[in-house]
Amino acid sequence: MPVPFLIIFVPVALAVLGQHLGGAWTFLTPAFVFGLVPLLDLVLGRNKRNPDPERPPSLLLHRLVAHLAAPVLVALVIWAAWTVTHVRLTPLELVGLALSVGICTGGIGITVAHELIHKASKLDRRLGQVLLLNVGYMHFYIEHLIGHHGRVATPEDPASARLGESFYRFYPRTVLGSWLSAWRIEGERLQRLGLPGLHWRNQMLWFVALPLAYGASLTAFGWQAFPFFLVQCLVGFSLLELVNYLEHYGLERQPLENGRFERVTIMHSWSSAQRLTNYFLVNLQRHSDHHVNAAKPYPLLLHIDEAPQLPTGYAGMVMLALVPPLFRRVMDPRVAAVRSGH
């Protein structure tokens, strides 16, 4: 049963509850995700159990959990847009609400979108695009599938952090680099079809226009809804890039004599077995298996002991990444151990 993965909706409920309570309670979601969850990860420990190949879990029910995320998170953004235009909020409450919504649309929404866009089903991919629309990061659909998975752990990949690179240096490089890369990939696709780059079939034109139109439509509630939408988008995709920073930090694929790089293996992604955060991130932390088997549904992803392991879950590592000296003190020796084969 997919019951543990239903926990992805808890931050959404806390965002609504925090707004209802008002004041500092509007920070209930960030306090829960980045305060309580890392502590619970330490208490609840790791889950290294893999699905039984003889009795695999029901993919239909797990798929339903992922599908529910799209209407729930779109409703959250619309509710928040109504709230900022119809409820008198203090500056503190506005910040708390923006952080809470952004954590939900980014931390949960983009994670579930990542799961859906890897699937062959047109419905899955469309729902994934809706979740990316909700956080204004639709180019991720192109860049992640075609760019990142092909270039991961190489200097050509803007989403792979280099050894010694702080998050604050990585962030502008990956945000701008990934966006430009998506334009290049789409331009090359159209060129192969014999079409000009600014043709209406250029997905990037739509991926820029649709979030702007979506945000503008929220001004039906009031003008304040549009800047709020942009701020929660910023929070959401910044959280994504924090996770991207963790997932491949310092790991490298070796160049071959033919100018290409060695194939992707389990050694080119950091994984984590922390039970609770894996429930929140629909097994995203089993990242080594994901990069070797990109289309594998999240309930079937494997924990692999031999893969590089983070010292704790993504929730705790995100906070550590914001303090570069501490992050390097923890991670650089691990990178050295992986590179030396230990």
VOPAGU-2260 file (C-alpha; in pm, 1 decimal, decimal comma):
REM VOPAGU-2260
SITE   aa  ch    i         X         Y         Z
SITE  MET   A    0       0,0       0,0       0,0
SITE  PRO   A    1     122,3     356,7     -79,9
SITE  VAL   A    2       4,2     486,4     258,9
SITE  PRO   A    3     350,2     612,0     374,6
SITE  PHE   A    4     385,9     824,7      61,3
SITE  LEU   A    5      61,9    1011,6     141,2
SITE  ILE   A    6     282,3    1202,7     385,8
SITE  ILE   A    7     372,1    1431,5      93,4
SITE  PHE   A    8      47,6    1618,5     161,2
SITE  VAL   A    9     131,7    1698,2     525,1
SITE  PRO   A   10     327,9    2019,9     442,5
SITE  VAL   A   11      28,2    2139,2     239,2
SITE  ALA   A   12    -204,3    2086,4     534,5
SITE  LEU   A   13      42,3    2264,6     763,6
SITE  ALA   A   14      60,3    2561,5     524,5
SITE  VAL   A   15    -317,4    2602,3     540,9
SITE  LEU   A   16    -324,2    2546,4     917,9
SITE  GLY   A   17     -42,2    2794,0     975,7
SITE  GLN   A   18    -222,8    3062,0     777,5
SITE  HIS   A   19    -541,3    2997,6     975,4
SITE  LEU   A   20    -353,7    3037,5    1305,4
SITE  GLY   A   21    -165,9    3345,4    1182,3
SITE  GLY   A   22     146,5    3517,9    1308,9
SITE  ALA   A   23     457,9    3303,7    1348,7
SITE  TRP   A   24     244,0    2994,4    1287,6
SITE  THR   A   25     265,5    3074,0     915,8
SITE  PHE   A   26     619,8    2930,9     937,1
SITE  LEU   A   27     481,3    2593,3    1044,6
SITE  THR   A   28     566,4    2425,2     713,0
SITE  PRO   A   29     932,8    2536,2     691,8
SITE  ALA   A   30     979,6    2458,7    1063,2
SITE  PHE   A   31     838,6    2110,1    1008,7
SITE  VAL   A   32    1031,0    2032,0     687,9
SITE  PHE   A   33    1369,9    2172,0     787,6
SITE  GLY   A   34    1345,9    2141,2    1165,4
SITE  LEU   A   35    1144,3    1841,0    1271,7
SITE  VAL   A   36    1196,9    1614,2     969,0
SITE  PRO   A   37    1581,5    1611,1     994,4
SITE  LEU   A   38    1548,7    1524,1    1364,6
SITE  LEU   A   39    1296,9    1250,0    1291,6
SITE  ASP   A   40    1531,7    1116,1    1024,3
SITE  LEU   A   41    1787,5    1058,5    1299,2
SITE  VAL   A   42    1531,9     891,3    1524,3
SITE  LEU   A   43    1356,3     675,2    1264,8
SITE  GLY   A   44    1678,5     581,7    1091,0
SITE  ARG   A   45    1731,9     425,6     752,2
SITE  ASN   A   46    1513,9     202,5     541,0
SITE  LYS   A   47    1729,4     -24,6     324,7
SITE  ARG   A   48    1450,3    -266,4     246,1
SITE  ASN   A   49    1390,5    -318,3    -124,8
SITE  PRO   A   50    1063,4    -424,4    -288,7
SITE  ASP   A   51    1009,2    -796,6    -318,6
SITE  PRO   A   52    1039,2    -887,3    -689,6
SITE  GLU   A   53     801,1   -1178,5    -626,9
SITE  ARG   A   54     534,6    -951,4    -475,6
SITE  PRO   A   55     585,0    -599,1    -616,1
SITE  PRO   A   56     372,3    -313,5    -480,1
SITE  SER   A   57      64,6    -195,4    -667,7
SITE  LEU   A   58     184,7      68,0    -913,6
SITE  LEU   A   59    -172,2     183,2    -979,4
SITE  LEU   A   60    -220,6     307,5    -623,2
SITE  HIS   A   61     124,5     467,5    -610,7
SITE  ARG   A   62      55,1     638,4    -942,6
SITE  LEU   A   63    -268,8     774,5    -798,4
SITE  VAL   A   64     -74,3     935,9    -511,6
SITE  ALA   A   65     147,8    1113,4    -765,3
SITE  HIS   A   66    -151,1    1220,9    -973,7
SITE  LEU   A   67    -325,4    1372,3    -669,8
SITE  ALA   A   68     -34,2    1613,6    -623,4
SITE  ALA   A   69    -124,4    1820,8    -930,1
SITE  PRO   A   70    -479,0    1928,2    -829,9
SITE  VAL   A   71    -382,4    1964,7    -464,0
SITE  LEU   A   72     -85,4    2194,2    -532,7
SITE  VAL   A   73    -262,3    2399,4    -799,4
SITE  ALA   A   74    -544,2    2450,6    -549,0
SITE  LEU   A   75    -285,6    2555,6    -288,7
SITE  VAL   A   76    -143,8    2827,4    -516,1
SITE  ILE   A   77    -490,5    2955,7    -607,1
SITE  TRP   A   78    -593,1    2957,5    -239,1
SITE  ALA   A   79    -275,1    3145,1    -146,2
SITE  ALA   A   80    -334,4    3401,0    -424,8
SITE  TRP   A   81    -684,7    3460,6    -289,5
SITE  THR   A   82    -549,3    3486,7      65,1
SITE  VAL   A   83    -287,1    3753,6      -7,7
SITE  THR   A   84    -548,6    3966,3    -184,8
SITE  HIS   A   85    -844,4    3922,1      51,5
SITE  VAL   A   86    -689,0    3876,8     395,7
SITE  ARG   A   87    -493,1    4149,6     571,2
SITE  LEU   A   88    -155,1    3987,5     634,7
SITE  THR   A   89     139,6    4127,7     824,5
SITE  PRO   A   90     480,9    4128,2     650,2
SITE  LEU   A   91     579,1    3834,0     871,7
SITE  GLU   A   92     273,1    3638,3     763,5
SITE  LEU   A   93     337,4    3714,8     395,7
SITE  VAL   A   94     691,5    3579,4     423,4
SITE  GLY   A   95     572,4    3272,0     610,5
SITE  LEU   A   96     300,6    3201,8     355,6
SITE  ALA   A   97     536,5    3247,8      58,6
SITE  LEU   A   98     794,1    3012,6     211,9
SITE  SER   A   99     529,0    2755,2     298,6
SITE  VAL   A  100     371,5    2755,0     -46,6
SITE  GLY   A  101     710,2    2753,7    -221,7
SITE  ILE   A  102     830,1    2459,0     -14,0
SITE  CYS   A  103     516,8    2269,8    -117,1
SITE  THR   A  104     524,8    2358,4    -488,3
SITE  GLY   A  105     901,1    2310,6    -507,3
SITE  GLY   A  106     988,7    2043,0    -254,1
SITE  ILE   A  107     683,8    1828,7    -322,5
SITE  GLY   A  108     556,5    1954,5    -658,7
SITE  ILE   A  109     882,5    1941,6    -854,0
SITE  THR   A  110     976,9    1610,5    -692,0
SITE  VAL   A  111     650,7    1451,0    -803,9
SITE  ALA   A  112     682,6    1623,1   -1143,6
SITE  HIS   A  113    1025,9    1463,5   -1174,9
SITE  GLU   A  114     865,6    1124,9   -1121,2
SITE  LEU   A  115     587,6    1187,1   -1374,0
SITE  ILE   A  116     787,2    1336,3   -1662,1
SITE  HIS   A  117    1004,7    1024,6   -1675,2
SITE  LYS   A  118     704,5     809,5   -1764,4
SITE  ALA   A  119     586,1     709,9   -2112,2
SITE  SER   A  120     221,4     793,0   -2037,0
SITE  LYS   A  121     105,9    1120,9   -2191,4
SITE  LEU   A  122    -119,8    1179,9   -1888,0
SITE  ASP   A  123     172,9    1139,8   -1648,4
SITE  ARG   A  124     387,4    1381,1   -1849,0
SITE  ARG   A  125     110,6    1640,3   -1875,6
SITE  LEU   A  126      48,0    1629,5   -1500,8
SITE  GLY   A  127     421,9    1667,1   -1448,1
SITE  GLN   A  128     417,9    1975,5   -1669,9
SITE  VAL   A  129     126,0    2118,3   -1470,3
SITE  LEU   A  130     330,8    2082,1   -1151,5
SITE  LEU   A  131     626,2    2257,0   -1319,4
SITE  LEU   A  132     391,6    2530,6   -1445,0
SITE  ASN   A  133     280,0    2579,9   -1085,7
SITE  VAL   A  134     635,3    2680,1    -989,9
SITE  GLY   A  135     735,3    2855,7   -1314,7
SITE  TYR   A  136    1007,7    2602,7   -1405,3
SITE  MET   A  137     870,6    2428,0   -1711,9
SITE  HIS   A  138    1204,9    2417,1   -1895,7
SITE  PHE   A  139    1305,9    2148,3   -1642,6
SITE  TYR   A  140    1096,8    1910,8   -1855,8
SITE  ILE   A  141    1341,0    1947,1   -2146,2
SITE  GLU   A  142    1669,2    2006,8   -1968,4
SITE  HIS   A  143    1631,1    1731,1   -1711,5
SITE  LEU   A  144    1521,5    1455,1   -1947,8
SITE  ILE   A  145    1753,4    1530,1   -2238,3
SITE  GLY   A  146    2030,8    1742,8   -2088,8
SITE  HIS   A  147    2090,3    1634,8   -1730,1
SITE  HIS   A  148    2048,1    1260,3   -1773,7
SITE  GLY   A  149    2288,2    1255,9   -2066,4
SITE  ARG   A  150    2552,3    1484,5   -1916,2
SITE  VAL   A  151    2524,5    1410,0   -1544,0
SITE  ALA   A  152    2852,7    1416,7   -1347,7
SITE  THR   A  153    3040,4    1586,2   -1631,8
SITE  PRO   A  154    3162,8    1947,2   -1670,9
SITE  GLU   A  155    2898,0    1988,2   -1943,2
SITE  ASP   A  156    2609,3    1953,0   -1698,3
SITE  PRO   A  157    2496,9    2275,0   -1525,3
SITE  ALA   A  158    2303,1    2070,0   -1267,7
SITE  SER   A  159    2606,3    1872,5   -1141,0
SITE  ALA   A  160    2796,1    2052,0    -864,2
SITE  ARG   A  161    3175,8    2042,2    -877,8
SITE  LEU   A  162    3407,1    1955,5    -591,1
SITE  GLY   A  163    3473,2    2266,6    -381,8
SITE  GLU   A  164    3190,5    2463,2    -545,3
SITE  SER   A  165    2964,3    2631,0    -289,9
SITE  PHE   A  166    2590,1    2635,1    -339,4
SITE  TYR   A  167    2607,9    3012,6    -386,0
SITE  ARG   A  168    2840,6    2968,3    -687,2
SITE  PHE   A  169    2644,9    2669,9    -816,2
SITE  TYR   A  170    2303,9    2841,1    -799,8
SITE  PRO   A  171    2343,6    3108,1   -1072,0
SITE  ARG   A  172    2537,5    2864,0   -1290,4
SITE  THR   A  173    2267,2    2598,5   -1279,0
SITE  VAL   A  174    1964,2    2829,9   -1302,9
SITE  LEU   A  175    2091,8    3022,1   -1604,5
SITE  GLY   A  176    2281,2    2729,8   -1756,7
SITE  SER   A  177    1984,7    2492,9   -1740,9
SITE  TRP   A  178    1750,9    2751,4   -1894,4
SITE  LEU   A  179    1989,0    2826,3   -2181,7
SITE  SER   A  180    2053,8    2455,3   -2230,8
SITE  ALA   A  181    1679,7    2389,7   -2268,9
SITE  TRP   A  182    1663,9    2657,9   -2540,5
SITE  ARG   A  183    1958,5    2496,1   -2722,9
SITE  ILE   A  184    1810,4    2147,1   -2699,2
SITE  GLU   A  185    1476,1    2264,8   -2831,9
SITE  GLY   A  186    1641,5    2467,4   -3108,4
SITE  GLU   A  187    1836,2    2160,0   -3220,7
SITE  ARG   A  188    1516,8    1952,9   -3222,3
SITE  LEU   A  189    1340,5    2205,5   -3444,4
SITE  GLN   A  190    1642,9    2227,3   -3672,3
SITE  ARG   A  191    1627,0    1851,8   -3729,0
SITE  LEU   A  192    1262,4    1899,0   -3827,9
SITE  GLY   A  193    1358,8    2176,9   -4068,7
SITE  LEU   A  194    1176,2    2440,8   -3863,8
SITE  PRO   A  195    1298,7    2784,9   -3747,4
SITE  GLY   A  196    1386,9    2835,8   -3382,0
SITE  LEU   A  197    1095,0    3071,0   -3313,5
SITE  HIS   A  198     835,4    2837,5   -3462,9
SITE  TRP   A  199     515,4    2794,7   -3262,6
SITE  ARG   A  200     617,5    2431,9   -3201,3
SITE  ASN   A  201     912,8    2551,8   -2993,3
SITE  GLN   A  202     816,4    2422,2   -2648,4
SITE  MET   A  203    1032,3    2682,5   -2476,7
SITE  LEU   A  204     814,6    2963,3   -2610,0
SITE  TRP   A  205     516,9    2797,8   -2442,0
SITE  PHE   A  206     715,2    2714,1   -2129,6
SITE  VAL   A  207     795,9    3084,7   -2084,4
SITE  ALA   A  208     452,0    3217,3   -2178,3
SITE  LEU   A  209     234,0    2974,7   -1981,6
SITE  PRO   A  210     370,0    3049,9   -1630,0
SITE  LEU   A  211     346,8    3424,4   -1699,1
SITE  ALA   A  212     -11,6    3383,4   -1818,2
SITE  TYR   A  213     -92,2    3165,3   -1516,7
SITE  GLY   A  214      51,7    3420,3   -1275,3
SITE  ALA   A  215    -126,7    3704,8   -1454,7
SITE  SER   A  216    -457,6    3518,3   -1435,9
SITE  LEU   A  217    -427,9    3512,6   -1057,8
SITE  THR   A  218    -455,1    3893,1   -1058,1
SITE  ALA   A  219    -828,6    3834,9   -1100,3
SITE  PHE   A  220    -813,3    3820,6    -719,3
SITE  GLY   A  221    -600,5    4137,3    -700,5
SITE  TRP   A  222    -267,8    4271,7    -826,6
SITE  GLN   A  223     -80,2    4138,7    -521,2
SITE  ALA   A  224    -131,8    3782,9    -644,5
SITE  PHE   A  225     121,8    3815,6    -928,2
SITE  PRO   A  226     427,5    3919,5    -722,7
SITE  PHE   A  227     331,2    3658,0    -463,5
SITE  PHE   A  228     321,7    3393,5    -737,2
SITE  LEU   A  229     670,0    3495,4    -854,4
SITE  VAL   A  230     810,8    3482,2    -500,7
SITE  GLN   A  231     673,8    3135,3    -428,1
SITE  CYS   A  232     815,5    3023,5    -766,1
SITE  LEU   A  233    1156,7    3155,9    -660,0
SITE  VAL   A  234    1136,3    2966,1    -331,2
SITE  GLY   A  235    1022,2    2649,6    -508,0
SITE  PHE   A  236    1284,2    2625,7    -780,0
SITE  SER   A  237    1559,1    2738,5    -541,6
SITE  LEU   A  238    1474,8    2438,5    -326,3
SITE  LEU   A  239    1500,2    2218,9    -635,3
SITE  GLU   A  240    1846,2    2355,8    -711,1
SITE  LEU   A  241    1955,3    2295,2    -352,7
SITE  VAL   A  242    1864,6    1930,4    -399,3
SITE  ASN   A  243    2037,3    1923,1    -738,7
SITE  TYR   A  244    2348,3    2055,7    -565,8
SITE  LEU   A  245    2347,3    1761,5    -325,0
SITE  GLU   A  246    2271,5    1485,0    -569,3
SITE  HIS   A  247    2597,4    1480,9    -766,4
SITE  TYR   A  248    2837,1    1701,5    -567,6
SITE  GLY   A  249    3197,6    1626,5    -660,9
SITE  LEU   A  250    3119,6    1304,2    -851,7
SITE  GLU   A  251    3274,8    1270,3   -1197,0
SITE  ARG   A  252    3246,9    1043,1   -1498,2
SITE  GLN   A  253    3582,2     979,9   -1656,9
SITE  PRO   A  254    3647,1    1091,5   -2017,2
SITE  LEU   A  255    3716,2     822,5   -2278,1
SITE  GLU   A  256    3958,1     825,3   -2569,0
SITE  ASN   A  257    3674,2     884,9   -2816,7
SITE  GLY   A  258    3591,9    1217,5   -2650,9
SITE  ARG   A  259    3283,3    1087,8   -2471,9
SITE  PHE   A  260    3242,3    1001,7   -2105,3
SITE  GLU   A  261    3208,5     665,2   -1936,3
SITE  ARG   A  262    2854,3     540,7   -1898,7
SITE  VAL   A  263    2650,5     646,7   -1597,3
SITE  THR   A  264    2674,8     406,2   -1303,3
SITE  ILE   A  265    2551,6     396,7    -945,0
SITE  MET   A  266    2875,8     574,3    -845,0
SITE  HIS   A  267    2773,6     903,3   -1007,5
SITE  SER   A  268    2487,7     999,3    -771,7
SITE  TRP   A  269    2458,4    1045,8    -396,1
SITE  SER   A  270    2185,7     843,0    -231,0
SITE  SER   A  271    2032,7     836,3     114,8
SITE  ALA   A  272    1832,8     570,1     297,5
SITE  GLN   A  273    1667,5     798,1     554,1
SITE  ARG   A  274    1319,6     654,8     587,3
SITE  LEU   A  275    1107,4     964,4     650,2
SITE  THR   A  276    1261,0    1192,3     387,6
SITE  ASN   A  277    1229,4     916,8     129,4
SITE  TYR   A  278     856,7     905,3     198,8
SITE  PHE   A  279     834,0    1282,7     153,9
SITE  LEU   A  280    1035,5    1272,6    -168,6
SITE  VAL   A  281     878,2     959,0    -319,0
SITE  ASN   A  282    1210,0     770,7    -302,2
SITE  LEU   A  283    1405,9    1043,4    -482,4
SITE  GLN   A  284    1692,6     973,6    -242,1
SITE  ARG   A  285    1740,4     635,6    -410,5
SITE  HIS   A  286    1902,5     849,8    -673,8
SITE  SER   A  287    2177,3     616,2    -788,0
SITE  ASP   A  288    1924,2     358,6    -902,9
SITE  HIS   A  289    1717,5     633,7   -1066,7
SITE  HIS   A  290    2007,0     748,3   -1287,1
SITE  VAL   A  291    2079,3     393,8   -1398,3
SITE  ASN   A  292    1708,9     309,8   -1447,8
SITE  ALA   A  293    1545,1     645,8   -1517,7
SITE  ALA   A  294    1199,9     515,3   -1610,4
SITE  LYS   A  295    1165,0     289,8   -1304,8
SITE  PRO   A  296     859,0     388,0   -1093,9
SITE  TYR   A  297     943,1     530,4    -751,5
SITE  PRO   A  298     806,5     238,3    -542,6
SITE  LEU   A  299    1041,1       2,1    -730,0
SITE  LEU   A  300    1361,8     202,9    -684,4
SITE  LEU   A  301    1632,0      14,7    -495,0
SITE  HIS   A  302    1856,8     105,9    -208,8
SITE  ILE   A  303    2210,9      14,2    -315,0
SITE  ASP   A  304    2466,2     -14,2     -36,3
SITE  GLU   A  305    2758,0      20,6    -277,4
SITE  ALA   A  306    2639,9     359,9    -406,7
SITE  PRO   A  307    2776,4     684,0    -253,0
SITE  GLN   A  308    2574,6     759,4      59,8
SITE  LEU   A  309    2494,3    1095,9     215,7
SITE  PRO   A  310    2534,0    1116,5     594,6
SITE  THR   A  311    2167,5    1207,9     639,9
SITE  GLY   A  312    1851,5    1282,8     441,8
SITE  TYR   A  313    1801,8    1563,3     190,6
SITE  ALA   A  314    1611,3    1775,1     445,0
SITE  GLY   A  315    1913,3    1791,6     673,5
SITE  MET   A  316    2165,4    1815,9     389,0
SITE  VAL   A  317    1984,7    2116,5     239,1
SITE  MET   A  318    2044,2    2309,9     560,2
SITE  LEU   A  319    2408,0    2200,4     565,2
SITE  ALA   A  320    2456,7    2315,1     204,1
SITE  LEU   A  321    2366,8    2669,9     305,3
SITE  VAL   A  322    2682,7    2678,8     522,4
SITE  PRO   A  323    2963,2    2599,5     272,3
SITE  PRO   A  324    3251,1    2544,7     521,3
SITE  LEU   A  325    3048,2    2286,9     715,4
SITE  PHE   A  326    2918,2    2125,9     399,7
SITE  ARG   A  327    3269,9    2082,4     258,0
SITE  ARG   A  328    3400,7    1951,6     588,7
SITE  VAL   A  329    3137,4    1678,6     579,2
SITE  MET   A  330    3126,0    1603,3     206,6
SITE  ASP   A  331    3475,6    1652,3      65,4
SITE  PRO   A  332    3622,4    1350,5     252,3
SITE  ARG   A  333    3332,5    1142,1     121,7
SITE  VAL   A  334    3402,2    1256,5    -233,5
SITE  ALA   A  335    3768,9    1165,9    -189,0
SITE  ALA   A  336    3668,8     820,3     -63,3
SITE  VAL   A  337    3442,8     762,1    -364,2
SITE  ARG   A  338    3711,2     877,3    -608,0
SITE  SER   A  339    3968,7     647,8    -448,4
SITE  GLY   A  340    3734,1     351,8    -470,5
SITE  HIS   A  341    3658,0     324,1     -99,2
